[in-house]
């Protein structure tokens, strides 16, 4: 999790400085990172709010971008559901893309040690995110051109680091290729549901291939 | 503005918490679990690939695109080392040099 805390630096700076340059106050910018704690939703919402987009559109967009968390919740449900509320609430608060990518251990969330491990990872990520938002706020008010540096590439680099080592079979490889092509095509067409549709299609492809492989193995 | 931020916070938390709520009366079966096991690679890839290729003008397949060369370098490092540090450092480093 520590490398991920480093990887979030450019992203936090981007979020902080983008908000400041779009007319957010420092308090509003920090409040967003403290309360919403969702990088991609925040970045999109900042631009929408700055463009005087109607509230309902902003909320709907937030919902669409965040709806991938439904998948994460479903996927870890059987691991977390037997824990009491006082554990489940904080776990869901810090259930980010990054923490989810670290949730695949068979025993993840199931023992007290694993829970504490997941929460420390999740909250160290939360603290880093907010610290770098703060630095972005300061940097954004001093340097005007920070948002054109291409800091968003940090997101790509982080996710490449999370995804590529996990490709261990044809099914996952097909999932990744499908997700990449679908998302690029749909997003470039301006299709609003690009993320959800691309992810679900890719998951279906991966699932179908793994089922076919299991059947072939059975018949041999 | 604060109202918007608070409502956004409610939405993101709701999407994260919903399926960890115990009163929802269902169990995720083995088939569904297998389908969901592809969610991390699918969602993360669907986020990062468009960052590399999609610009305001459309899809950018130009080899001069610094996003593309840095992404390819990051993929190679991730594949060879399985290390998050090296991957992000090489990717970001090369990107900043090219950009």
Contacts between the chains, C-beta under 8 A, distances in Angstrom:
chain1	res1	chain2	res2	distance
A	3	B	83	7.9
A	3	B	84	3.9
A	3	B	85	4.6
A	3	B	88	6.8
A	4	B	84	6.6
A	6	B	85	7.4
A	6	B	88	7.1
A	7	B	84	7.0
A	7	B	88	4.5
A	10	B	92	6.8
A	24	B	1	7.4
A	28	B	1	5.3
A	28	B	2	6.8
A	28	B	5	6.6
A	31	B	2	6.8
A	31	B	5	5.5
A	32	B	5	5.1
A	32	B	8	7.5
A	35	B	5	6.1
A	35	B	6	6.7
A	35	B	8	7.7
A	35	B	9	3.8
A	36	B	5	6.6
A	36	B	8	5.0
A	36	B	9	4.9
A	36	B	12	5.4
A	37	B	9	7.9
A	37	B	12	7.0
A	38	B	12	4.6
A	40	B	47	6.6
A	41	B	8	6.8
A	41	B	12	6.0
A	45	B	4	7.7
A	45	B	8	6.1
A	49	B	1	7.1
A	49	B	4	6.3
A	55	B	4	6.2
A	55	B	7	7.6
A	58	B	4	6.2
A	58	B	8	7.4
A	59	B	4	7.9
A	59	B	7	5.7
A	59	B	8	6.9
A	59	B	11	6.2
A	62	B	8	4.9
A	62	B	11	5.0
A	62	B	12	6.8
A	63	B	11	5.3
A	63	B	15	7.2
A	66	B	11	5.9
A	66	B	12	4.8
A	66	B	15	4.2
A	66	B	16	7.7
A	67	B	15	5.9
A	68	B	15	7.9
A	68	B	39	7.6
A	68	B	43	4.7
A	69	B	12	7.3
A	69	B	15	4.0
A	69	B	16	4.5
A	70	B	15	5.8
A	70	B	18	6.5
A	70	B	19	6.3
A	71	B	36	6.3
A	71	B	39	4.1
A	71	B	43	6.7
A	72	B	16	7.2
A	72	B	39	6.7
A	73	B	15	7.6
A	73	B	16	6.3
A	73	B	17	7.2
A	73	B	18	5.8
A	73	B	19	3.2
A	73	B	20	5.4
A	74	B	19	4.8
A	74	B	28	5.9
A	74	B	32	7.4
A	74	B	36	5.5
A	75	B	28	7.9
A	75	B	33	7.5
A	75	B	36	4.1
A	75	B	37	7.1
A	75	B	39	5.6
A	75	B	40	7.9
A	76	B	20	7.4
A	77	B	19	5.1
A	77	B	20	6.3
A	77	B	28	5.6
A	78	B	27	7.5
A	78	B	28	5.8
A	78	B	33	7.3
A	80	B	20	5.4
A	81	B	20	6.7
A	81	B	22	5.9
A	88	B	17	7.7
A	88	B	20	4.9
A	88	B	21	8.0
A	88	B	22	7.8
A	89	B	17	7.2
A	91	B	20	6.9
A	92	B	13	7.1
A	92	B	16	4.4
A	92	B	17	4.0
A	92	B	20	4.9
A	93	B	13	6.4
A	93	B	16	6.8
A	93	B	17	7.8
A	95	B	16	4.5
A	95	B	20	8.0
A	97	B	40	8.0
A	97	B	43	6.9
A	97	B	44	6.1
A	97	B	47	7.4
A	100	B	39	8.0
A	100	B	40	6.0
A	101	B	40	5.3
A	101	B	44	6.8
A	104	B	37	8.0
A	104	B	40	7.4
A	149	B	96	7.9
A	149	B	99	7.2
A	150	B	66	7.1
A	150	B	67	7.2
A	150	B	95	6.5
A	150	B	99	4.9
A	152	B	51	5.6
A	153	B	51	6.9
A	153	B	66	7.9
A	153	B	67	5.9
A	153	B	70	6.2
A	153	B	71	7.9
A	153	B	91	7.1
A	153	B	92	6.8
A	153	B	95	4.7
A	153	B	99	7.9
A	154	B	88	7.1
A	154	B	92	5.9
A	155	B	47	7.0
A	155	B	48	6.5
A	155	B	51	5.9
A	156	B	48	4.2
A	156	B	51	4.4
A	156	B	52	5.6
A	156	B	67	7.0
A	156	B	71	5.9
A	156	B	74	7.5
A	156	B	91	7.4
A	157	B	70	7.3
A	157	B	71	7.7
A	157	B	74	5.1
A	157	B	87	6.5
A	157	B	88	4.6
A	157	B	91	3.4
A	157	B	92	5.5
A	157	B	95	7.4
A	158	B	84	7.6
A	158	B	88	5.7
A	159	B	44	4.4
A	159	B	45	7.2
A	159	B	47	6.0
A	159	B	48	3.9
A	160	B	48	6.1
A	160	B	71	6.5
A	160	B	74	4.5
A	160	B	75	5.7
A	160	B	78	5.5
A	160	B	87	6.2
A	160	B	91	6.6
A	161	B	74	7.0
A	161	B	78	5.2
A	161	B	83	7.7
A	161	B	84	4.3
A	161	B	87	3.7
A	161	B	88	5.5
A	161	B	91	7.8
A	162	B	40	7.6
A	162	B	44	5.8
A	162	B	84	7.2
A	163	B	40	7.6
A	163	B	41	5.3
A	163	B	44	5.1
A	163	B	45	5.6
A	163	B	48	7.5
A	163	B	78	7.9
A	164	B	75	5.6
A	164	B	78	3.7
A	164	B	79	5.4
A	164	B	87	7.6
A	165	B	78	5.9
A	165	B	79	7.4
A	165	B	82	4.1
A	166	B	40	7.2
A	166	B	41	6.0
A	167	B	41	7.1
A	171	B	38	7.3
A	172	B	38	6.9
A	172	B	41	5.5
A	175	B	38	4.7
A	175	B	41	5.1
A	175	B	42	5.2
A	175	B	45	7.6
A	176	B	41	5.1
A	176	B	42	7.6
A	176	B	45	4.8
A	178	B	42	7.7
A	179	B	41	7.0
A	179	B	42	4.6
A	179	B	43	7.6
A	179	B	45	4.0
A	179	B	46	4.3
A	179	B	49	7.1
A	180	B	45	5.1
A	180	B	46	7.2
A	180	B	49	3.6
A	181	B	49	7.8
A	182	B	46	7.0
A	183	B	45	7.3
A	183	B	46	3.8
A	183	B	47	7.4
A	183	B	49	5.5
A	183	B	50	5.1
A	184	B	49	5.4
A	184	B	50	5.2
A	184	B	53	4.8
A	184	B	54	5.9
A	184	B	59	6.2
A	185	B	59	7.8
A	187	B	50	4.4
A	187	B	54	5.1
A	188	B	50	7.5
A	188	B	53	7.6
A	188	B	54	4.9
A	188	B	58	5.3
A	188	B	59	4.8
A	194	B	46	7.6
A	194	B	50	7.6
A	195	B	43	7.4
A	195	B	46	5.5
A	195	B	47	6.9
A	198	B	42	7.6
A	198	B	46	4.2
A	199	B	39	6.9
A	199	B	42	4.4
A	199	B	43	4.6
A	199	B	46	4.9
A	200	B	42	7.7
A	202	B	38	6.9
A	202	B	41	7.7
A	202	B	42	3.9
A	202	B	45	7.2
A	202	B	46	6.8
A	203	B	35	5.9
A	203	B	36	7.5
A	203	B	38	4.2
A	203	B	39	5.9
A	203	B	42	4.7
A	204	B	35	7.5
A	206	B	38	3.8
A	206	B	41	7.5
A	206	B	42	7.0
A	207	B	34	6.2
A	207	B	35	4.5
A	207	B	38	6.2
A	210	B	34	6.5
A	211	B	34	7.9
